[in-house]
Amino acid sequence: MKTDVFIAGGGVGGLALAAKLASRGVHVTIAEQLTKESPVYKGELLQPKTLAILERLGVIEEIEACGHVLDQLRFQEIKRRPHQEPEEINLTELDYGRVASIYDHSLMVPHEKTKAILRNKGKSYEEYFHYLGGARFLGFENGMAKVKHNKEFKFIQAQVYVGAEGRSSPTRDAMDVKVKRKDYNHHFLTVTIPRPETFTKGKIITTESCFLGLFPLPDNEVRTVFLIKAGEYKTIKEKGLEYLYQAYSELEPELAEGVRAIKDWKTVQLMIPFTYHVDHYYSGNLAIIGDAAHTVHPMAGEGMNLAIQDADVLGELLAWCKEEDKPYDEYLHYYEDVRKPRVSFLLNLSHLSALVYSFRFELWRQFRSRAVQRIYDDDPLHVKQMLNISGLGRWDFSLFDRAIQGNILPPRKKKVSDRQQKKYLFSEKEDYPWRYQEKG
């Protein structure tokens, strides 16, 4: 079997890449091991840059119809009081609208719905999109991809092989990359529960020792993320579900009823955060995207977005090579040139965010509360924070910024103009530099 591009893995990254390639007349074969929806929690927060990509793919209307808009993120510092409503210490609201873009919000969409929409989009280009469900990619043999499908072994010959398999990647193994893993002192429990109709904003609630992230979904549901100490899961389970009921109720009373919809620990998933970043994204005619290349701490909600953004750049590059009759392997370096620095930047941003919530003592809580409030009080900090997590651009924090955030210097009174910040939005030339460099 021959194809232009073979993709191992039918997650959102692999599907976004396949749909883009098929839409541009590139023959693509995608092998996905799963035949039904995965019960494992995957990312649901779509950042503004990702929404822009999905719009260009022609699926934004379907995505928005399945999503819940988050235009703000609320950070609430409280004092937890047993069997009573909490005492609010500080409330800060950060606004996506401070970014000078038409994409002024993020979107919460159930993961499997995003996958289904991308898969159906790819199938609409039936001449170029070839999807093998229930196909297990086994690695490479004689320069071809070896796949087990319907109890038979198939060998697929392609001009480019892309690994989108996730954290366990045979493609990455074949590339002989270096991976350095970083672990954390905390884990997360995550579960979706009912929410009141009035609970519509994304919210992170913290005390000196607790963290509860709340991200509304459609259909009056909310994704909850509860931080625990590493290795504490077994002890918490032994305390019973009543432990969760009480914790959620004391941190966010609006969810006191919804949390009791949890009837079994089987619906509560344990997330063990860690990060890694490979030293190269391609080798010869092999390339990797998404979790095969990098894993990010979930604090900033970037993992799935990085995969789709990888797919966008790689897809545009491969489609351009096809249209211009350029050898794929000679131009793959552009994919790494664009994506690796951006991923490194967001990995570091997410890591710093994780550290903010990693330590459990009162002085650290006070520092965190002031630092978050300063992001709101100082408009340049506000704009930089939201611009960076949006994926739409990059504006580095200076030592002066950090001094303001650390309460060493007073906040600035001047607002950042749209014209000023647009210099830091990624341009088409920065996203797809080969188009311009090849023209001289």
Order of alpha helices (4+ residues) and beta strands (2+ residues): beta-alpha-beta-beta-alpha-alpha-beta-beta-beta-beta-alpha-beta-beta-beta-beta-alpha-beta-beta-beta-beta-beta-alpha-alpha-beta-beta-beta-beta-beta-alpha-alpha-alpha-alpha-alpha-alpha-alpha-alpha-alpha
